């Protein structure tokens, strides 16, 4: 009977993956050419930059993951800026009983994929509130980005 209790105590605990809190860290919208830009003809040209950061918090098993997106939209004919949106959208995640070798993919892929639809909605709404049509970002394959990042780091380490 005592042996059964020891076996239960040593049984592996199931992994816990939970979003605890989502929040905006920074949000900026610039419309430097208004109101003249609303009358200009031409197709928009889009430049989007994505950054992803994560860090372990002081609270046990908690991590902050931050998506940083900058979208600059210009008029393709005049090269004038229609608008610039910069957003840092973050979440606090509880990641418990996750093996160390799986922690980076969970932070870089799963957490980012969970945040992105909300970040996308914020960007879309801000563009509408700025007087433009909704700016809808294409879905992002965070797994492919993570794999590419790993390959780049491996290539840089081999070069050194």
N, C-alpha and C positions, 0 to 999 in steps of 0.2 A: 504494500500500500504506500509506503514512504517512497519507494522507487518511482511509482506512477506520478507522484506530486513533483519530484525532481525533473522527470521527463517533460511535464507540462511547463515548468518554469523555464526550461531550456529550449522549448519549441520556438522556432523563429516567429517573430511578430510580423503581422502583415504590414506592408508599406502603407503610409498615410500621405496623401497628396491632397491638400486643401487650400483653396484661395481664402485668405482671411480678410483682406481689405484691398480695395482698388481705389486709386486716387490720382488726381492731377498734381504733378510737381511743378510744371511750368506750361504756360500756354501763351502764344503770341500770334496775333494776326495783323498783317500790314497790308494796306491798300494805298500805296504811295502816289498813284496817278489818278485817284478819284477826284472829281467825277468824270473827267475827260475820257478815262479808259472805257467807260460804259458805252461810249459812242463810237469807239474805234472798231474797224472791221479787221478780221483776221482770225486765224485759228489759234487756239492756245497751244503752247509748248510747255510740257511738264518735266520738271527735274525733281526727283524724290530721293532723299537720302535717309537711310535707316540705320539706327544704332541700337545696340542691345547691351545692357549692363546688368550685372547681378552681384549681390554681395550678401554675405552671411550677417545676420543681425545678432545683437548681444543676447536676445532671448533664444533659448535652446531650440534648435531645429527650425528656425524661422529665417527666411531669405527674402530680400527685396529684389524684384526684377523690374527693370525700367526699359520701356521702349521709347526711343528718341527719334522722332520723325520730323524732317524738314521738307516741305513741299513748296517749290517756287514755280509759279505759273506765269509765263510771259506770252505776249502777243507775238506770233511767229513772223508777222510782217514788220511791225514797228520795233520789235525787241523790247518794248516797254513792259514793265512788271505789272501784271494784273493783280496778283496777291502773293503773299508769302505766309505760310502757316508753319509755326514751330510748336511742337508739343512734346512734353515728357510725361508719359502716362505710366504709372507704376502699380505694382501689387505686392502685397506681403503674402507669402506662401508658407504653409506648414509642410515641411518635408521630413517625415520621420520614418525610420527603418528602411531607408533607401540605400542600397549598397553604394559605396564610394564611386565605383566605376560607372554607375548610372546617374550620378548626381548632375554632372555637366549636361548630358543630353536632356534631362528633365528640366533643368533651368533654362537652357537655350532653346529648346524645342517646345516642350509641353506648356511651360509657363507662358512663353511668348505667344504661342498659338491661342491660349486662353484669353490673354489680354487684347490681342489684335482686333477682334471684331468691335470691341468697345472703343478702342483708339480710333478705328476707322469711322465709327459713328460720330465721335467728337469732331474729327476733322471735317466730315461732311456737313455737320450742323453749323460749324464755325464759318465755312465757306458760304452757306446760305445766309447766315446772319450778316455776313459781309457784303451781301448784295449780288452774289454769283449763284450759278446753278450748283447743285450738290457736287462736291469733289469726291468721287468714289474711287478709292484705291483698289487695285486688283488684289485678290488674295495672295498671301505670301507663303511659300513653302519653307518653313523654318527648318525642317529636317535637311533639305538640300543646302540651305545657308550654313547650317552647322557642319555638315560633311565637307563643304568647300573650305570652311574656316580651318577645319582639322588638317586638310590636305595642304593648305597654304602654310600652316605652322610647321608641318612635317618637312615641307620643301625648304623653308627658311632654316630649320635646324640642320638639315643635310648640307646646305650651302655654307654653313659656318664651320 
